[in-house]
């Protein structure tokens, strides 16, 4: 198995990225009935926003969707296929997002995650993010650059 490559997504990646996101969120669907659709519209995201993927010789393993609004970069979605869990791909994709934010002149990044996914909050805290708001369903976090 080769070391995963992080690269910008292309429209050809949309089916594999959709499958990856669906697999990553599948365990949460039954537990979180209010979880929004996380795998629909990824072809539009690739066309309209910044999307990066992680892949190796076995295929597409993870992806991240970034939306720039002025000088703020929003991490709209991040998913790692369950078979690739524990390989540091979320960290590598977040590092790529931060590099993209800096290169785009952004001064801040933000994201929202589901309140009942505490592992996400822990990961983002570990990566230097801070909680700015906790609501009934979501936790909003930010990171200054």
Secondary structure, 3 states (H helix, E strand, C coil): CCCCEEEECCHHHHHHHHHHHHHHHHHHHCCCCCCCCCCCCHHHHHHHCEEEEEEECCEEEEEEEEEEECCEEEEEEEEECHHHCCCCHHHHHHHHHHHHHHHCCCCEEEEEEECCCHHHHHHHHHCCCEEEEECCCEEEEEEEC
